[in-house]
Amino acid sequence: MKLSVIIVNYNVSYFLSQTLLSVRRALQKLDAPAEVFVVDNNSVDGSVAMVRARFPEVILLENKHNPGFAKANNQAIRQAQGEYVLLLNPDTVVEEDTFRACCEFLDEHPDGGGLGVKMLDGQGKFLPESKRGLPTPRVAFYKVFGLAALFPGSRTFGRYHLGYLDKDQTHEVDVLSGAFMLLRKSALDAVGLLDEDYFMYGEDIDLSYRLTRGGWKNYYFPGTRIIHYKGESTKRTSVNYVFVFYRAMIVFARKHFAPNQAGVFSLLIHLAIWLRAGMAVGRRVLTSIAPILLDAGLLYGGMYLLKNYWEEYQKQGPTDYPSPLMEVVVPAYVLVWLGCAYLSGSYDKPFSAWRIIRGIVIGTVLISAGSNFLESYRYSNALILLGGVWSIMALIGRRLVSHVVQHRNLRLMQSHQKKIAIVGSAEESRRVRHLLETASVQARIVGHVTPVADPTAPPSRYLLGQLHQLDEIIRIHDLDELIFCGKDLSATRIISLMIRLPQYPPVAYKILPEDSEYIIGSSSKDAPGEYYALDIALNLFQPQRARTKRLLDVLTSLSLLLAAPLLVWFAREKAGYLRNCLRVLLGTRTWVGLRHADASRRTTPAVFSPADSADTAAAPLPEATRRRLELLYAKDYTPSTDLNILVRRFRWLGQE
């Protein structure tokens, strides 16, 4: 057997399906026996059922827990019969000639132990980790402290990604990427399998290093290309990624470097962990709170001016107000106004002036009512009312200025509707339209571009032109997104178009895999993969619903804690009752949530599932039924659903 393809999957069913479709096509060009393994690490998104139903030729290995990337790959490698073994990520798309070209290259280079290819992100941009150098302490120092990014082409500072090597030429390299790692089976037998001390990340570096120490060469081969939707399976911008990745580097250093070097390397990496983690958290927090801080400054400044105006022109001197007024009371007013505006959805997209007005009016009423109980610490009601008016003007005005700077127009209330064109046949174009409409995607479909001219086809008002006119079509219609139909276009052609099409204006690319009911893509190398699917419009994950759910969790937890002396005796697990109340209050749990249907999303662990039956004596529901019930809950979520479940499951509030 020539080739064994091994894919380790964890909760990326949509992406795995497209990967397997591209693998199936590529194997048809190989003209040699091959086998495909999928090792599933206990996914809960229907991956296993999908593989069984759509890819019966695949050898499926199901793990009942997640043993990590290295162990899962080794499970399949031990069974592999191929002369070559390919470790392939589940969020990739290979060209039709990828396997043939790579195997031929290694056939012609018997000294090659491993091979990597040119990888592109979901926008067709080259991924620098396609070729990498060995992360020695010095190389790691240059990367961690930004010198590699500042001087990517330097032979001194750019060694991590070997930026000084031409990406369009074949090179010997130190490290291959685990996203696409073609290995000679005899080389693996000689140097050993993946080191299972690495849970995720680092095992590709370790194996690449052992190959070179064993006398084999690692090659970077740009003769074929793959798409790697980095981010979906790695979440590279997350703090968790920073910790896991850099700790893997410490394992590598302790294993392969001299003790004195390993100590320096370990110190460096620990510094990097906290530096990168701190930067990631700080950037995320700053990005999320910057608009709120700006609004707070505008509201506070406006109230300061209003106070001075009131004192001067309304003949009310400073003695009419207590000394801590500006230091305590005004910040409290600003906090109430912004809090109500936030809960009203003022920071959600698309912009809505009504949400701002509603939030500020509610805040003004609360401030006015509350200040009546603190007579010596309040402004007059007229000044509070003026403050509310200023708050509305400031919040809307700030957004208007920002919109004008960004979009050069005053159409703030008019949300930008994404303009999409479909590249494919009329039949597939209709299928894309149906999918987008069913998934409630807010976009205007401009039309479709046919890949092959058909003079017998009837005229269509949706036909924009032919494939060779795509550049002009993008420019004339000012498109935001292109959807390629995998049934009508080969992966090679799609990748070539991604590379060839102009980078400005920026256009997002997505792919509809053949015979699939979802459209996938990724906006950048660090962004998680995106997809449109028939069940994507989930009410539960709308920002305003999420805030309401969190507020409901807090209020119910506080109520249950206050009533604990009476209610705890009715709970079956009394310690668990108090523990769960505190967990929900702190945000590490939610009372009701998804435990089966959509566990691939980043959801808070739930005490109850909407599929939990009130009758514990009844037979447990089948897994498929539980998933369906949870999906219906997520689609049609209302707070009353949570309250009903809490009432029905009251005696089990303490369950794990």
C-alpha positions in Angstrom: 0.0 0.0 0.0 1.3 3.4 -1.0 -0.3 5.9 1.5 -2.0 5.9 4.9 -3.8 9.2 5.6 -4.5 9.8 9.4 -6.8 12.5 10.6 -7.4 13.2 14.3 -10.8 14.9 14.9 -12.3 16.7 17.8 -15.6 18.5 17.4 -15.1 20.0 13.9 -17.6 17.9 12.0 -18.3 20.5 9.2 -14.6 21.0 8.5 -13.8 17.3 8.7 -16.4 16.5 6.1 -14.8 18.9 3.6 -11.3 17.5 4.4 -12.5 14.0 3.7 -14.1 15.1 0.4 -10.8 16.6 -0.7 -8.9 13.5 0.4 -11.3 11.3 -1.6 -10.7 13.3 -4.7 -6.9 13.4 -4.2 -6.7 9.6 -3.7 -8.4 9.2 -7.1 -5.3 10.8 -8.7 -2.8 8.8 -6.7 -3.2 5.6 -8.9 -2.0 3.4 -6.0 -3.7 1.6 -3.0 -4.3 3.9 0.0 -6.2 3.9 3.2 -7.8 6.7 5.4 -8.1 6.7 9.2 -10.2 9.1 11.2 -9.4 9.0 15.0 -12.2 10.7 16.8 -11.3 12.0 20.3 -14.8 11.7 21.9 -16.5 14.4 19.8 -20.0 15.4 20.7 -20.9 17.3 17.5 -22.0 14.3 15.4 -18.6 13.7 13.7 -18.7 10.0 14.2 -22.2 9.6 12.7 -21.2 11.9 9.8 -18.1 9.8 8.9 -20.1 6.5 9.1 -22.9 7.9 6.9 -20.9 9.8 4.2 -17.5 8.1 4.2 -17.9 4.3 4.6 -14.4 3.7 3.1 -12.8 5.4 6.1 -11.3 3.3 8.9 -12.9 5.0 12.0 -11.3 4.7 15.4 -13.5 6.0 18.3 -12.0 7.1 21.5 -14.2 7.3 24.6 -12.1 10.2 26.0 -9.7 12.7 24.5 -6.2 11.2 24.8 -4.5 14.1 22.9 -3.1 14.6 19.4 0.0 12.4 19.7 -1.7 9.3 21.3 -4.5 9.5 18.8 -2.2 9.6 15.8 -0.1 6.8 17.2 -3.2 4.6 17.4 -3.6 4.8 13.7 0.1 4.7 12.8 0.4 1.3 14.5 -2.3 0.0 12.2 -1.1 1.8 9.0 0.0 -0.3 6.1 1.2 2.5 3.8 4.7 3.1 2.6 4.0 6.7 3.5 2.0 8.0 6.5 0.3 11.4 6.2 -0.7 13.2 9.4 -3.4 15.7 8.3 -5.5 18.2 10.3 -9.3 18.0 10.1 -9.6 21.6 9.0 -7.6 21.4 5.7 -8.4 21.1 2.0 -5.9 19.3 -0.2 -5.5 19.8 -4.0 -6.4 17.0 -6.3 -2.8 16.2 -7.2 -1.4 16.7 -3.6 -0.9 13.1 -2.7 0.5 12.1 -6.1 3.0 15.0 -6.2 4.2 14.4 -2.6 4.6 10.7 -2.9 6.5 11.1 -6.2 8.8 13.6 -4.6 9.7 11.3 -1.7 10.1 8.4 -4.2 12.7 10.6 -5.9 14.4 11.6 -2.6 15.0 8.4 -0.6 16.9 10.4 2.0 13.6 12.2 2.8 12.1 11.2 6.1 9.3 13.8 6.1 7.7 16.4 3.9 5.6 19.5 4.3 3.8 21.6 1.7 2.8 25.2 1.0 -0.1 26.0 3.3 -2.5 28.8 2.8 -5.1 30.2 5.2 -8.8 30.5 4.3 -8.2 33.7 2.4 -5.4 32.2 0.2 -2.5 33.9 2.1 0.7 32.0 2.7 1.1 30.5 6.2 4.7 31.0 7.4 4.7 27.9 9.5 4.8 25.9 6.3 8.5 25.9 6.9 10.2 26.3 10.3 13.5 26.2 11.9 14.5 24.4 15.2 13.3 26.5 18.2 16.7 26.7 20.0 16.8 29.1 23.0 18.1 31.9 20.8 15.6 31.3 18.0 12.8 31.1 20.6 14.0 34.4 22.2 13.8 36.2 18.8 10.3 34.9 18.3 8.9 35.5 21.8 10.2 39.1 22.0 9.0 40.1 18.5 12.4 40.4 16.7 11.3 37.6 14.3 8.2 39.5 13.4 10.1 42.8 12.9 12.8 41.2 10.7 11.2 38.1 9.1 13.7 38.0 6.2 16.8 38.1 8.4 19.0 35.0 8.6 19.6 35.8 12.3 16.2 36.9 13.6 13.9 35.1 11.1 15.0 31.5 11.7 11.8 30.4 13.4 9.8 30.6 10.1 12.9 30.6 7.9 11.6 33.8 6.3 14.8 34.2 4.3 14.0 31.1 2.2 11.9 31.5 -0.9 8.4 30.1 -0.3 8.2 29.0 -3.9 11.3 26.9 -3.9 12.0 23.5 -2.4 14.2 23.5 0.7 15.5 21.3 3.4 14.0 22.5 6.7 14.3 21.6 10.4 10.6 21.3 11.3 7.5 20.2 9.6 4.0 21.3 10.5 1.7 18.7 12.1 -1.2 20.1 9.9 0.3 18.3 6.9 3.2 15.9 7.8 4.0 13.2 5.2 6.3 10.7 6.8 8.2 7.7 5.4 7.0 4.7 7.4 10.5 3.2 7.5 11.8 6.4 9.0 9.1 6.3 11.6 10.0 2.7 12.5 13.6 3.8 12.9 13.1 7.0 15.1 9.9 6.1 16.8 6.3 7.4 16.8 5.0 10.7 18.2 6.1 11.4 21.8 2.9 11.1 23.9 4.3 13.4 26.6 2.9 16.2 24.4 -0.9 16.5 24.7 -1.2 19.1 21.9 1.5 21.1 20.1 5.2 20.4 20.1 5.0 16.8 18.9 5.6 17.8 15.3 8.8 19.7 16.3 9.9 16.8 18.4 9.4 14.2 15.6 11.0 16.5 13.0 14.1 16.9 15.2 14.4 13.1 15.8 14.1 12.5 12.0 17.1 14.8 11.3 19.1 13.3 14.2 18.4 9.9 12.7 20.0 10.9 9.5 16.8 11.7 7.5 16.0 15.0 5.8 12.9 17.1 6.1 11.7 18.8 2.9 9.5 21.8 2.3 7.8 21.1 -1.0 5.8 24.0 -2.7 4.8 21.9 -5.7 1.3 21.5 -4.2 -0.8 23.6 -1.9 -3.4 23.0 0.8 -5.9 25.3 2.7 -5.5 25.2 6.4 -8.3 26.9 8.3 -6.0 27.7 11.2 -7.9 28.8 14.2 -10.8 26.3 14.1 -8.8 23.4 15.5 -6.2 25.5 17.3 -7.8 28.8 18.6 -4.4 30.4 18.4 -5.6 33.7 19.8 -6.8 32.2 23.1 -5.0 32.3 26.3 -5.3 28.6 26.7 -3.3 28.2 23.4 -0.5 30.3 24.8 -0.1 28.1 27.9 -0.4 24.8 26.1 1.9 25.7 23.2 4.7 27.2 25.3 4.6 24.5 27.9 5.1 22.1 25.0 8.3 24.0 24.1 9.5 23.4 27.7 9.0 19.7 27.3 11.0 19.8 24.1 13.8 21.8 25.7 14.2 19.4 28.6 14.2 16.4 26.4 16.7 17.5 23.7 18.9 20.4 25.0 21.8 20.2 27.4 20.7 20.7 31.1 22.2 24.2 31.2 20.4 25.2 28.0 17.2 23.7 29.1 17.2 25.8 32.2 17.6 29.0 30.3 15.1 27.9 27.7 12.6 27.0 30.4 13.0 30.4 32.1 12.6 32.1 28.7 9.4 30.2 27.9 7.9 30.8 31.3 8.5 34.5 30.7 6.9 34.2 27.3 3.9 32.4 28.7 3.0 35.2 31.1 4.0 37.9 28.7 1.8 36.5 25.8 -1.0 35.5 28.1 -1.0 39.0 29.7 -1.0 40.6 26.3 -3.8 38.4 25.0 -6.0 39.1 28.1 -5.1 42.8 28.1 -5.9 43.2 24.4 -9.2 41.4 24.7 -10.3 43.4 27.7 -9.2 46.7 26.2 -10.9 45.9 23.0 -14.2 45.1 24.7 -14.2 47.9 27.3 -12.7 50.7 25.3 -16.1 51.9 23.8 -17.6 51.8 27.3 -14.7 53.7 28.9 -15.0 56.3 26.1 -18.7 56.7 26.7 -18.1 56.9 30.5 -15.7 59.8 29.9 -18.2 61.6 27.7 -21.0 61.2 30.2 -18.8 62.3 33.2 -17.4 65.3 31.3 -20.9 66.4 30.2 -22.3 66.1 33.8 -19.3 68.2 35.0 -20.2 71.0 32.5 -23.9 70.7 33.3 -23.2 71.1 37.0 -21.1 74.3 36.4 -23.8 75.7 34.1 -26.5 74.9 36.7 -24.5 76.6 39.5 -23.8 79.8 37.4 -27.0 80.4 35.5 -29.6 78.8 37.8 -28.2 80.7 40.8 -27.5 77.6 42.9 -24.2 77.8 44.5 -21.8 75.0 45.2 -23.0 75.0 48.8 -26.3 73.6 47.6 -24.5 70.3 46.9 -22.5 68.1 49.2 -18.7 67.9 48.7 -18.5 64.3 47.5 -21.1 65.0 44.7 -18.7 64.9 41.8 -16.4 62.2 43.4 -19.1 59.7 44.3 -22.6 60.6 43.0 -21.9 61.5 39.4 -19.8 58.3 38.8 -22.7 56.3 40.3 -25.1 58.1 37.9 -22.8 57.3 34.9 -22.5 53.7 36.0 -26.3 53.3 36.1 -26.8 55.0 32.7 -24.2 52.8 31.1 -25.3 49.7 32.8 -28.9 50.2 31.6 -27.7 51.0 28.1 -25.5 47.9 28.0 -28.4 45.6 29.2 -30.6 47.3 26.6 -28.2 46.2 23.8 -26.6 49.6 23.0 -23.3 47.9 22.3 -24.7 45.2 20.1 -24.5 45.2 16.3 -26.1 46.4 14.2 -26.5 49.9 15.7 -29.9 50.9 17.0 -30.7 54.3 18.4 -33.8 53.0 20.1 -31.8 50.6 22.3 -29.7 53.6 23.5 -32.7 55.7 24.2 -34.5 52.9 26.0 -31.5 52.1 28.2 -30.9 55.8 29.1 -34.5 56.5 29.9 -34.7 53.4 32.2 -31.5 54.5 33.8 -32.8 58.1 34.3 -36.0 56.8 35.9 -33.9 54.6 38.3 -31.6 57.4 39.2 -34.5 59.8 39.9 -36.3 57.2 42.0 -33.3 56.2 43.9 -32.1 59.7 44.6 -35.4 60.5 46.4 -34.2 58.2 49.2 -30.9 60.1 49.5 -32.0 63.7 49.6 -28.7 65.1 50.7 -26.8 63.3 47.9 -28.8 64.2 44.8 -29.1 66.7 42.1 -32.4 68.3 41.2 -34.6 66.2 39.0 -34.2 68.8 36.2 -30.4 68.3 36.2 -30.8 64.5 36.2 -33.2 64.8 33.3 -30.7 67.0 31.4 -28.0 64.4 32.2 -30.2 61.7 30.6 -30.7 63.9 27.5 -26.9 64.5 27.3 -26.2 60.7 27.7 -28.5 59.9 24.7 -26.8 62.6 22.6 -23.3 61.6 23.7 -23.8 57.9 23.0 -25.4 58.4 19.6 -23.0 61.2 18.7 -19.9 59.2 19.5 -21.2 56.3 17.3 -22.0 58.8 14.5 -18.5 60.3 14.5 -16.9 56.8 14.5 -19.2 55.8 11.6 -18.3 58.8 9.6 -14.5 58.3 10.1 -14.8 54.7 9.1 -17.4 54.7 6.3 -17.4 58.3 5.1 -21.2 58.6 5.3 -24.0 59.5 7.7 -26.0 56.4 7.2 -25.6 55.2 10.8 -29.0 53.6 11.1 -28.6 51.7 7.9 -26.7 48.5 8.7 -24.2 47.3 6.1 -25.7 44.4 4.3 -23.1 41.9 3.2 -23.0 41.5 -0.6 -22.3 37.9 -1.8 -21.7 36.3 -5.2 -21.7 32.6 -5.8 -19.1 31.0 -8.1 -20.8 27.9 -9.5 -23.5 26.5 -11.8 -27.0 27.7 -11.7 -28.1 24.6 -9.9 -25.6 24.9 -7.1 -26.3 28.6 -6.9 -29.9 27.9 -6.1 -28.8 25.5 -3.4 -26.6 28.2 -1.9 -29.4 30.7 -1.9 -31.7 28.2 -0.2 -29.1 27.4 2.5 -28.4 31.1 3.2 -32.1 31.9 3.5 -32.8 28.9 5.7 -29.9 29.8 8.0 -31.2 33.4 8.2 -27.9 34.9 6.9 -28.3 38.7 6.6 -26.9 39.3 3.2 -27.7 40.3 -0.4 -26.9 37.7 -3.0 -25.9 39.7 -6.0 -25.8 36.7 -8.4 -23.6 33.9 -9.6 -20.6 33.5 -11.7 -20.5 30.5 -14.0 -17.3 28.4 -14.1 -18.1 27.1 -17.6 -19.9 29.0 -20.3 -23.1 27.1 -21.5 -24.5 28.7 -24.7 -27.7 26.5 -24.3 -28.5 27.7 -20.8 -31.5 30.1 -20.7 -30.9 33.7 -19.8 -30.8 34.4 -16.1 -31.0 37.8 -14.3 -28.7 36.3 -11.6 -25.9 35.5 -14.0 -23.1 38.1 -13.4 -20.6 36.7 -15.9 -17.9 34.0 -16.4 -14.9 33.0 -14.3 -12.4 35.1 -16.3 -14.4 38.2 -15.4 -14.3 37.6 -11.7 -11.8 40.5 -10.9 -14.1 43.0 -12.6 -17.3 41.5 -11.1 -15.8 42.0 -7.6 -14.9 45.6 -8.3 -18.1 46.6 -10.0 -20.5 45.1 -7.5 -18.2 45.9 -4.5 -18.5 42.4 -3.2 -17.8 41.4 0.4 -17.8 37.6 0.0 -17.4 34.9 -2.6 -18.8 31.4 -2.1 -17.2 28.7 -4.3 -19.2 25.6 -5.1 -17.1 22.5 -4.5 -19.2 20.4 -6.9 -18.3 22.7 -9.9 -14.8 23.8 -9.0 -11.8 21.6 -8.1 -9.8 22.5 -4.9 -6.8 23.4 -7.2 -8.9 25.9 -9.1 -10.4 27.4 -5.9 -7.0 27.8 -4.3 -5.6 29.4 -7.5 -8.5 31.9 -7.6 -7.9 32.8 -3.9 -4.2 33.5 -4.7 -4.9 35.4 -8.0 -7.8 37.6 -7.0 -6.9 41.1 -5.8 -6.4 41.6 -2.1 -8.2 45.0 -2.3 -11.0 45.5 -1.8 -10.8 42.7 0.7 -13.2 39.8 -0.2 -13.9 36.9 2.2 -13.9 33.4 0.6 -16.1 30.4 1.6 -16.7 27.0 0.1 -19.8 24.9 -0.3 -18.5 21.3 -0.2 -20.1 18.9 -2.7 -23.5 17.4 -1.5 -23.2 19.3 1.8 -25.6 21.5 3.7 -23.1 24.0 5.1 -20.7 26.6 3.8 -17.3 27.1 5.5 -14.4 29.5 5.5 -12.1 31.6 7.7 -11.5 35.3 7.6 -7.8 35.1 8.7 -5.1 32.8 9.9 -5.8 33.6 13.5 -9.6 33.7 13.3 -11.7 30.7 14.1 -13.4 29.0 11.2 -16.8 30.2 10.2 -19.7 28.4 8.7 -23.3 28.8 7.5 -25.4 25.8 8.3 -29.1 25.0 8.4 -29.2 25.1 12.3 -26.9 28.1 12.8 -29.5 30.6 13.9 -29.7 29.9 17.6 -31.6 32.3 19.7 -29.6 31.2 22.8 -26.4 32.8 21.4 -27.8 36.2 20.5 -26.0 38.8 22.7 -29.2 40.2 24.3 -30.5 36.7 25.1 -27.1 35.8 26.6 -27.1 38.8 28.9 -30.7 38.1 30.0 -29.8 34.5 30.7 -26.8 35.6 32.8 -28.9 38.1 34.7 -31.5 35.3 35.3 -28.7 33.0 36.6 -27.5 35.7 39.0 -30.9 36.6 40.4 -32.0 32.9 40.8 -28.8 32.0 42.5 -29.0 35.0 44.9 -32.7 34.1 45.7 -31.8 30.4 46.3 -28.9 31.4 48.6 -31.1 33.8 50.6 -33.8 31.1 50.9 -31.3 28.3 51.6 -32.1 27.9 55.3 -35.6 26.9 54.3 -35.2 25.4 50.8 -31.9 23.4 51.2 -33.8 20.7 53.2 -35.8 19.8 50.1 -32.7 19.2 48.0 -31.4 15.7 47.7 -27.8 16.9 47.8 -27.6 19.7 50.2 -23.9 20.5 49.9 -24.3 20.4 46.1 -27.2 22.9 46.4 -25.0 25.5 47.9 -22.0 24.6 45.7 -24.0 25.0 42.5 -25.6 28.3 43.7 -22.1 29.7 44.2 -20.8 28.3 40.9 -23.6 29.8 38.9 -23.2 33.1 40.8 -19.5 33.2 39.9 -20.2 32.3 36.2 -18.5 28.9 36.2 -21.8 27.2 35.7 -25.2 28.0 34.3 -28.4 26.5 35.6 -29.7 25.3 32.2 -27.6 24.9 29.1 -26.3 22.6 26.3 -24.6 19.4 27.3 -25.0 17.4 24.1 -26.4 19.3 21.1 -23.7 22.0 20.6 -20.8 21.2 22.8 -18.4 22.3 20.2 -19.3 25.9 21.0 -17.6 27.6 23.9 -20.5 27.3 26.4 -20.6 27.4 30.1 -21.0 24.0 31.8 -24.6 23.5 32.8 -26.2 21.9 35.8 -29.3 20.9 33.9 -30.0 20.0 30.2 -33.3 21.0 28.7 -33.5 17.3 27.8 -33.5 16.2 31.5 -36.7 14.4 32.4 -38.6 15.4 35.5 -39.5 11.7 35.9 -36.3 10.1 37.0 -37.9 6.6 36.9 -38.5 7.0 33.1 -36.1 5.3 30.7 -33.2 7.6 29.7 -33.7 9.4 26.4 -31.6 8.3 23.4 -28.6 10.5 22.6 -30.0 11.7 19.3 -33.3 12.7 21.0 -31.4 14.7 23.7 -29.4 16.5 21.0 -32.6 17.4 19.2 -34.3 18.7 22.3 -31.2 20.8 23.1 -31.1 22.2 19.6 -34.8 23.2 19.8 -34.1 24.8 23.2 -31.2 26.8 21.7 -33.3 27.9 18.7 -36.3 29.0 20.7 -34.7 30.0 24.0 -36.7 32.2 26.4 -36.0 32.8 30.1 -39.3 31.2 31.1 -37.9 27.9 29.8 -35.1 28.0 32.3 -37.5 28.8 35.2 -39.8 26.0 34.2 -36.9 23.5 34.2 -35.6 24.8 37.6 -39.1 24.4 39.1 -39.4 20.8 37.7 -35.9 19.8 38.7 -35.8 21.7 42.1 -35.0 18.6 44.2 -31.9 17.9 42.0 -30.4 21.5 42.2 -27.3 19.9 43.9 -26.4 17.5 41.1 -23.0 17.6 39.4 
